Amino acid sequence: MPADFLKSERRWIVIIPVAIIVVSVVVWFVTRETLPKTIRIATAQDGGLYHEFGEALQKSLEERTGRKVELIQTEGSVENAKLLREGEADVAIVQGGSSSFDDLSVIAPLYPEVVHILARSNLSLDSVADLKSHRVVFGPSGSGMRASAERLLEHYGILGEVTDSSDVYFKGLLEREGVDGAIVTTGFMNSDLQGALSTGEFKLLPIESAEAVATKDPFFQVSRIPRGLYREGNSIPPKDVPTVSTMAFLVVQDDESELLIRAVMEAIYDEGLEMEFPTLVSRNDVLSRSPVALHAESRGFFNPPDRIGQLAKVVETLAAFKELSIALVAGLYLVWKRRKSQREVEESEYVQMQKDHLDSFLEKTLEIERAQMDTVNVDELQGFLDQVTEIKLEALTQLTHEELRSDQAFSIFILQCGNLISKIQMKILNCPSP
């Protein structure tokens, strides 16, 4: 085979493994987990508990990661889930039952969100059913507050008979004449809620059928608002108020980076945000109090003694390495197999090309052999001798350049040329002089 071809083979033997290694490194670099430059958290309107918690998480997360954390103010849970699905947020606070979690992952239950039913103190309103035909604030569209209000009124069969006063946050309740009450689902000690109740213009209505509501709706649980929670002296409320509650969840996309999830968990529970938010579900109670399954990374964080998750990750890493190794070996084998097949084809074509080339030389010498037999003319014979000599020299030159192979066929051809040259020379010597 030509030297250039052999050099090409040697180059490929070096290039292929190097290329595979380079590609593997590039793939690892591109696919490795890193925190986003800006972490976006969807909360709610300024002043609400979602936003307050978001601000505390923002500060903690920025200090731990060195990344910029952006709070996205929204109308609430429904919009937050939508932003997650659209990739416009990395983390979101979503109220249980306000949106489907089918394509999202819960990483932590945060705190109970209790349904507070407020009514004007000067009105004869004593139960949820009494809200019929009255103007009530449900909360902004896209909020979990509105979603839970509608689910509650639907249970009582009066959803279409309670007038939704406006698409607003309940904070503006005091400023609106003709508004008789509000259904507010929020964590205990919401500053806006406390402000409204402290005026004495509103009272809290009980949900007497709380157990029935919780039985029918998996995201609702039986709860109560303790006596004196919002004011001890001249207690607000004056007695325990039966109600229902749901849970505020911290939610991400299913394929969110495990690195980000762990960073968020550490920012909440390792930095002691439980001290700032007393109703925050404690680290030890998260797994038992979450009504929905948590992301695998979260489960590992909240249950450190259980190393199954970590072991699974190690096994997964080893399996991935094994698969990569097998893929590399298989790739090398396939490349070698392909190159071998190509080499065989090229060699076969090369041999056939040489044979055809040599056959053309043989055919020329045979023509000269036949032609010289029919002449005794010295000049013609000398011309045949020159042609044979030239053909022989050309063949030897091509042999030097590896365009012809030094095999048995070539040796026979050279021998034939030599015999023919001798034959013509003898014939010239024996020809009579003119």
N, C-alpha and C positions, 0 to 999 in steps of 0.2 A: 504493500500500500504506500501511497505518497507520504513523504515526511510531513507535509502540511496537514494531512488528515490525522496522522498520529499526534501531532502537536495539538490539534483541535480536541482530540479525545482527552488528552492530559489536562487541557484547560477546563473542560467540562467536569472532570473528576474533582477539580479544586473548586470551581465556581458553584456547582450545585449545592454541596454542603454549606458553603459560606452563605449562599443566597437564602437557604432554609433558615439558618441561624439568624440572619439579619431580619428576615420576615417575622420570625418568632419574636424577636426583641421588639420590633415595631408594633406587632399585634399586642404584646403585653403592655407596652407603653400607652398605646391608644386605649385599651380596654381596662386598664387598672383603675381602681376606684379612687377618686379624688373628690374633695368637697367643692361645690360650686363656688365661684368667686363671690357671688351674692346669693345668700339664702333668703328666699321669699316665703313669708308666713302670712296666710290669709286669716284675718281676725274678724272684726266687725267695726261698727262705728265707734268713734272716740267717746269715751265715757262709760261704755259697757264693760262687763267683766271679761269678755273675750279680748278686748283691746288692752285692758289692764294686765291680764296674764301675758298677752303677746309682748307687751313692753318689758315685763320682767324677764321673759324668755329671751328676747332680743339682747338685752344687756348681758345676761349670763352667757349666751351663745357666742357673742362677739368677743367676750373676754377669754373664753376657752379656745376658740378656733382661730381668732385673728381675722375672720371673714366678716364682710359687711352683711348685716341682717336687715332686710327691708320688710316693714309691716305693710300689708295691703289692707286698707279699710274697705269693707264691703257691707252689704245689707245683711249678711249673716250666713248661716250654715249652708243653705241651698246654693247660694252663689259661691261659697268657699269650695264645696265639692265640685262645682262646675269648673272653677279655675284650676283645680287639681287635674281634672280629666283633660283639660285643654293645655296642660303644661305651663300655665301662667303662674303657678304657685308650687313650691316644693313641699310645704307643710301647711296644714289647715286645721282649724278647730271646727268641728262639726257636731251638731247636736244629734243624739241618737234618735232614729225614727224620722228625721227630717229629709234624709236622702239615703238611697241604696248604697251599701258598701260592697256590692258585687265585684266591682273592678278596682276597689281601693283596699288599703290595708290599715287597720287600726294599730297604732304603736303604743297607745296608752289611754286608759280612762282617766280623765283629769279630775272632775268634781261633779257631784250631783247638781242637776239643774231642776229646781223646784218650781212647780206651777203655782204662781201667786195670782189669785183672782181679786182684783181691786174693784171696789164699788164706792160711789159717793156716799158719805156717811149720812147725808140728809135724805137719802132715798130708801124706800122700803124694799130693799133687796137683801135677801137672806140666804139664797142658794143659787147654784148655777142655773137652774131652770128659770129663775126670776129674771135672768138677763134677756129673755125673749122680748122682742120689740124695743130693746134699748140700744143706744149707740155705744159701741165698745171698741177700744183700740186693740187690734190684733198684732200689730207690728209690721215692719216693712216687708214687701215682697222679697222672697229670697232668704228670709230669716227662718231659723229654727223656731223662733218664738211664734211666728205666724203658723207654721206647720203644726206645732203642738196645740195651739189654740183651736185650729180647725178640727184636729183629731178629737179633742175633748168635746167640743160642741156637737160634733157628729155623733158621738156616743150618746149624748142627751137628746139627739134628734132635733136640735134647734139651730143647726148651722146656717140654714138659709133664712132664719127668722131673727137673727141678731145682726144689727146693722154695723158693718165695719166702718168706723168713723173716718178713717183715712189711712193711707199707706205711710205711716210714720212710726218712729220710735216712741215708746211710751213716755219718754222724758218730757215731752211737750204737753202731757196730759193736763196739767194744772192751767195751762194757758188757753185751753180750748173750751169755750162754752158749748153746752149741749152734749158733751162727752160724759157718759155716765159711769164708765169703768174701763178696765183694761185687763187683759190676760197676759201676764208676764212670766215667762219661763226663764229663769236665771239662777245663778248660784246664790247661796245665802250671802247677805251683807253686801249686795250690789249697792254701790253708793247712790245711784240714781233712784233705785227703789226705796232705799232708806230715807232719802230726801222727801219723796212723795208721801210716804207713810207718816213721817214725823210732823207733817203739817196738821194732822188730825182730820183732814178733809176726806180721807179714805179709810175704808175698813177692808179686812180680808174675809172673803167668803169661803166657807168650807166646801170640799168635795166629799159629800157624805157617802157616795158610792165609789170611793177610791179603790177598794178591792176589786170591784167589778171592772172598773176601767183598766186596772193593771192586769187583770186576768185576760182581757180581750186584746190588749196591746202589749207585745213582748218588750217594748222599749220603755214602758211605764212601770214604775214600782210604787208601792204604797209608801207614803211618807207623811211627815207632819211638819208644821212650822211651830216651833216651841213658843210657849208663852214668854213674853218679854224679850224676844229675840232682837227686835228693832228698837225697843226702848224699855228699860226696866222700870223706872219710876213712871207711874201711870201707864202701865204695861201696854206695849204694842207687840203682838196682839194680846188682848186681855186673857186669853186662854189658848191652849193648843188647838191648832187648826189642821184638821185632816186634809190631806191633798195627795197628789202623785208627783213623782219626779222622774226625770230621765237622766242621761249622763252626757256630759260634754267629752268628746273624744279628740285625741290628736291623731290626725289621719295623713297618710301619704299615698302615692301611687304604688301599685303592686311591685313594680320593678325599681323602686327607689333604692339609692345606694345604702348599703348596710353601714357604711362609714358615717353617712349623714344621720341615720337613725340612732346610732350609738352616741354620736355627738349631742343630739337633741336630748336623749335620755340622761346623759351625764350632766348636761346643762341644767336640767330640771332637778334631778334627785341627788346629784353629788354637790350641788351648790346650795341646797337647802331652800328651794322655793316653797317648800311646805311650810316654812316659817312665815312667809309673806301671805300665803293663801291657806289658812287653817283647814278649809274644807277639801283641799287637794287630797285625793286618794293616796294614802301612804304607800311607800315602796313595798312594804311587806304585804299589803292587802291588794295590790293591783291584780294579781292573777285570780284571786278568789272573787273579786268584785266586778270584774269585767264581764258583761253579758255576751260579748262577742269574742271570737278568737283573735289573738294578737299575732302580729308579724313574728316570724321565727327569731329574728334578731332581738326583738323586744323580750320575747320569752326567755332567751338566754341571758339578757341583762337582768331581768327581775328574779331569775332563779339561778344564781351563780353555782351553787353546789351541783346542779345538774349539768354535767359536762357532755351530755349527749349531743347538744347542738355544736359545741366546739369540736367534739370528736368527729361528728358528721362533716364539719367543714374541712378538717384535716384529711379525712377519708376522701372527701370530694376533691380536695387539692391533689392528693396522691393519684386518684383516679384520673383527674384531668391531665396530670403529668404523664401517667401511663398511656393515656389515649394520645397525647401529643407525641410521645416517644414512638408508639406504634405507627402513628400517622407519618412521622419523619422517616422511620424505617421503610414503611410501605411506599412512601413517596420516593425515597432513594431507590428502592427495588424497581418501582415502575419506571423511573427515569433510566435506570441501568438497563432494564428490559427493553425499553423503547430505543435507547441508544444502541443496544446490541442488535436489535432487529434492523434499525437503520443502517448500522455498520455492515450487517450481512447483505442487505439490499445493495448498499453502495459498493461493497466488495464484489458482489456478483455483477453489478453493472460495470465496475471497473475492469473485471476480468473479461467480460464480454466485449467491452470497448477495445481492450488490448488484442483480444482474439480477432476481432473484426479488422483492426489495424494491421495486424500481422498477416491476416488472410489477404488483405489488399496488396501487401508487398509480395506474397507468394504468387498471387494471381499475375502480377506484373512480370515476375521472373519466369513463370510458366509460359506467358505469351512470348517472352524473349527466347525461351528454350525452343518453342515451336518455330518461331521465325528464323532462328539461325540455322535450323536443320535444312531449310530450303534455299540456302544461298552459299555461294563460294566467293562472293565478292568481298575483297579485303576491306574496302571502305565500310560496307554495311556491317561486316563482322566487328570492325573496330567500334562502330557506333553502338552495337549491342553490348560490347564489352564495357564501354563507358557507362551505359545505362545500368548494367548489373552492378558495377562498382559503386555508382552513385546511390542506388537503392540500398546496398549493403552499408555504406557509410551513414546514410540517413537512419537506418534501423539501429546502428550502434550508437548514434547520437541520441536517439529517443530512449534507448536503454539507459544511457548515462543520466538523462533527465527523468527517469522512472516513468516514462510514458509507455514503455514496454517492459515486460518482466523477463528476467533471465531464467526461463524454464526450459523444459525439454523441447517444446515446440519452437522456441526461439533458436535453440542450439541446432535443431534440424534445419531451420531456415538458413542460418549462417553457413552450415555445411553445404546446403544446396547451392547457395550463392558461390561458395568457393569452388564447388565442382563445375558449375556452369562457367565461371571465369576461366578455370583451367581448360575446360573443353573448348571454349572459343579461342583461347590463346593458342592451343595446339592446332586448331583448324586454320588460324591465320598463318602459322608457321608452315603448314603443309600446303597452303595454297600456292599455285604456280605464280611466278612473278609476271607482271603484265608486260 
